């Protein structure tokens, strides 16, 4: 299968490699000419099989995504398909799909989890769209998902918007899990007189315990690479999905105190030093390659 990929950064570039490793062809476009195969979106569209083109968009949510969609709407045509894989707000998907449908262009929203490690281990993927469009793109989704049962790494969650909605809630849960690990780390670290090697304790939790997880493994990796996280500033950003998850919880009267507390803790990290928030910042760098502000940059 031959597809186009818009955005060849940390996520898009690694996804491209995994797709190609599965035997597919990817023509990529990026604003950085050093990594782009073509010079423009027009050239990208022209390089794909006419009447059966599939373009995957991996650019920042909001205005950058909308700009790419609007231009591709003029470059593609009936029978073509766009997969929007950024961390976009699910309510925007309905508008985007309607705009493209006027030109006969299909639309799938794809929530992607796996961070910078996805190229090696695979990406958990949640998609929304018509059954026909999803079936058409399944060879690409199969290339991206982890090894093992497909239902444990891929889901057609529902109609347009369902993929990004599911990923939004996934990230809200992620906020709470990261916060719990970080607070536990800080509590143990506060008793260095009793527990001199915090990383050793967390490492021992990685097998057999009920709190074992990949996030825990990444926290141990971060602590072993920088004991005490001395080189990491405690400023932890948020990508917006935690806020959207809480807005949805409020709209539907669903109690979500853990996710709310985790989001507010990130706000607090921007005001004062906090060992727990250093752990959050380190985890974001470990699993997603997100930029970390060093301690001497504050």
C-alpha positions in Angstrom: 0.0 0.0 0.0 1.2 3.5 -0.8 0.3 6.4 1.5 1.3 10.0 2.1 2.4 11.2 5.5 2.3 14.9 6.5 4.5 15.6 9.5 7.7 13.6 10.0 8.6 14.7 13.5 9.1 12.5 16.6 5.8 10.6 16.1 5.3 10.9 12.3 8.8 10.0 11.4 8.9 6.9 13.6 5.4 5.8 12.4 6.7 6.1 8.8 9.6 3.8 9.6 7.3 1.2 11.2 4.9 1.3 8.2 7.7 0.9 5.7 9.2 -1.9 7.7 5.9 -3.8 7.1 6.4 -3.5 3.4 4.3 -0.4 2.5 5.5 2.7 0.7 5.3 6.2 2.4 5.8 9.5 0.7 6.4 12.1 3.3 6.0 15.8 3.5 7.4 18.0 6.2 8.1 21.8 6.5 11.7 20.8 7.2 13.0 20.2 3.6 15.9 18.1 5.0 13.5 15.3 5.9 10.8 15.8 3.3 10.4 13.7 0.2 8.4 16.4 -1.7 8.4 20.2 -1.6 4.7 20.8 -1.0 1.3 19.2 -0.3 0.5 19.6 -4.0 3.5 17.4 -4.9 2.5 14.9 -2.2 -0.9 14.5 -3.6 0.5 14.1 -7.1 2.9 11.4 -6.0 0.1 9.1 -4.7 -2.1 6.8 -6.8 -4.9 8.9 -8.3 -8.5 8.1 -7.1 -7.3 6.0 -4.2 -5.1 8.3 -2.2 -4.6 7.9 1.5 -2.9 10.7 3.5 -2.1 10.5 7.2 -1.7 13.8 9.0 0.6 14.0 12.1 1.0 17.7 12.9 0.1 19.7 16.0 -3.6 20.0 16.9 -5.5 23.1 16.2 -4.6 25.7 13.6 -1.7 23.6 12.0 -4.0 20.6 11.5 -6.8 22.7 10.1 -4.5 24.4 7.7 -3.3 21.1 6.3 -6.8 19.8 6.0 -8.0 22.8 4.2 -5.2 22.6 1.6 -5.5 18.9 1.1 -9.3 19.4 0.5 -8.3 21.3 -2.6 -5.5 18.8 -3.6 -7.4 15.5 -3.1 -10.7 14.4 -4.6 -13.6 11.9 -4.5 -12.5 8.4 -3.4 -9.5 9.7 -1.4 -9.1 9.3 2.4 -7.5 11.4 5.1 -6.4 10.0 8.5 -6.0 12.7 11.1 -3.7 11.3 13.8 -2.8 14.3 16.0 -4.1 14.9 19.5 -7.1 16.9 18.2 -10.3 17.8 20.0 -12.9 15.2 19.1 -15.6 17.8 18.5 -13.5 19.3 15.7 -13.6 16.0 13.8 -17.3 16.3 12.8 -16.6 19.7 11.2 -13.5 18.4 9.4 -15.2 15.3 8.2 -18.2 17.4 6.8 -15.9 19.7 5.0 -14.1 16.8 3.3 -17.3 14.9 2.6 -18.4 17.8 0.4 -15.6 16.8 -2.0 -16.1 13.1 -1.6 -13.0 12.6 0.6 -13.3 10.2 3.5 -12.1 11.0 7.0 -10.8 8.9 9.9 -9.7 10.3 13.3 -7.0 8.3 14.9 -5.8 8.5 18.5 -2.3 7.2 18.8 -0.5 6.0 21.9 3.1 4.7 22.1 5.2 7.8 22.2 8.8 7.7 20.9 8.9 3.9 21.7 6.1 3.1 19.3 8.5 2.4 16.3 10.0 -0.5 18.2 7.0 -1.8 20.2 4.0 -0.7 18.2 1.3 1.9 18.7 -2.0 1.5 20.4 -4.5 3.0 18.0 -8.1 4.1 18.5 -10.0 5.2 15.4 -13.3 6.8 14.5 -15.0 6.7 11.0 -17.0 4.6 8.7 -16.5 0.8 8.6 -15.7 1.1 4.9 -12.9 3.7 5.4 -11.4 1.9 8.4 -11.3 -1.4 6.5 -9.6 0.3 3.6 -6.8 1.6 5.9 -6.5 -1.6 8.0 -3.2 -2.7 6.3 -1.6 0.5 7.8 -3.3 0.1 11.2 -2.0 -3.5 11.3 1.5 -2.3 10.5 1.4 0.2 13.4 -0.2 -1.9 16.1 1.9 -4.0 18.6 2.4 -7.7 18.2 -0.3 -9.9 19.7 -4.1 -10.0 19.5 -5.3 -7.1 17.3 -8.1 -6.2 19.8 -5.5 -5.5 22.4 -3.7 -2.8 20.3 -6.3 -1.5 17.9 -10.0 -0.6 18.1 -12.5 0.9 15.7 -14.2 2.9 18.5 -17.1 4.2 16.6 -18.1 6.9 14.1 -16.1 10.1 13.4 -14.8 11.6 16.6 -14.7 8.3 18.5 -11.0 7.8 18.0 -9.9 11.1 19.4 -12.5 11.0 22.2 -11.1 7.6 23.3 -7.5 8.9 23.2 -8.6 12.0 25.1 -9.9 9.9 28.0 -6.9 7.6 27.7 -4.6 10.6 28.3 -6.8 11.8 31.2 -6.2 8.4 32.9 -2.5 8.8 32.1 -2.5 12.0 34.0 -3.8 10.3 37.1 -1.5 7.3 36.9 1.6 9.5 36.5 0.6 11.7 39.4 0.1 8.6 41.7 3.6 7.3 40.8 5.1 10.7 41.3 3.5 11.2 44.7 4.6 7.8 45.8 8.1 8.6 44.6 8.2 11.8 46.6 6.9 10.2 49.8 9.6 7.5 49.7 12.3 10.0 48.8 11.3 12.2 51.8 12.5 9.3 54.0 16.0 8.9 52.6 17.2 8.1 56.1 15.0 5.0 56.0 15.1 4.2 52.3 18.5 5.3 50.8 17.8 3.9 47.3 14.4 4.9 46.0 15.0 3.6 42.5 15.7 0.1 43.9 12.3 0.1 45.6 10.5 1.2 42.5 12.5 -1.3 40.4 11.3 -4.1 42.8 7.7 -3.1 42.0 8.1 -4.0 38.3 7.4 -7.7 38.7 4.7 -9.4 40.7 3.1 -6.3 42.3 -0.3 -4.9 41.5 1.1 -1.5 40.6 3.6 -2.8 37.9 3.3 -1.0 34.5 5.3 0.5 31.7 5.0 3.9 33.2 6.7 2.6 36.4 9.5 1.1 34.3 10.0 4.5 32.6 10.1 6.2 36.0 12.8 3.8 37.1 14.8 4.4 33.9 14.6 8.2 34.6 15.8 7.8 38.2 18.6 5.5 37.2 19.7 8.0 34.5 19.5 11.0 36.9 19.3 10.0 40.6 17.1 12.4 42.4 16.1 14.0 39.1 18.5 16.8 39.9 18.8 17.9 36.3 15.1 18.1 35.6 13.0 21.2 36.4 9.6 20.5 38.0 7.7 22.4 35.4 5.2 20.0 33.8 3.1 21.1 30.8 -0.2 19.7 29.7 -1.2 19.0 26.1 -4.9 19.9 26.5 -6.4 16.5 26.6 -6.6 16.4 30.4 -8.6 19.6 30.3 -10.9 18.3 27.6 -11.5 15.1 29.6 -12.5 17.1 32.6 -14.8 19.3 30.5 -16.5 16.1 29.3 -16.8 14.8 32.8 -18.4 18.0 33.9 -20.8 18.1 31.0 -21.9 14.5 31.8 -21.9 14.9 35.6 -19.2 12.2 36.0 -17.0 12.5 39.1 -13.3 12.6 38.0 -11.4 13.8 41.1 -8.2 11.9 40.4 -7.8 13.4 36.9 -8.8 16.8 38.1 -6.2 16.7 40.9 -3.5 15.5 38.5 -4.2 18.4 36.1 -4.2 21.0 38.9 -0.9 19.6 40.2 0.6 20.4 36.8 -0.6 24.0 37.2 1.1 24.0 40.6 4.3 22.9 39.1 4.6 26.2 37.3 4.6 28.1 40.5 7.1 26.3 42.8 9.6 23.5 43.0 8.2 20.0 43.5 9.9 16.6 43.4 6.6 15.0 42.3 6.4 17.3 39.3 10.0 16.6 38.4 9.0 13.0 38.1 6.0 13.9 35.9 8.3 16.0 33.6 10.9 13.1 33.5 8.1 10.6 32.6 6.9 12.8 29.8 10.4 12.9 28.3 10.9 9.1 28.7 7.7 7.9 27.0 7.0 10.7 24.6 10.2 12.5 24.0 8.6 15.7 25.2 10.9 18.6 25.8 12.1 19.0 29.4 13.2 22.3 30.8 16.5 21.7 32.6 16.9 22.8 36.2 19.2 25.7 35.4 16.8 27.1 32.8 14.1 28.3 35.2 
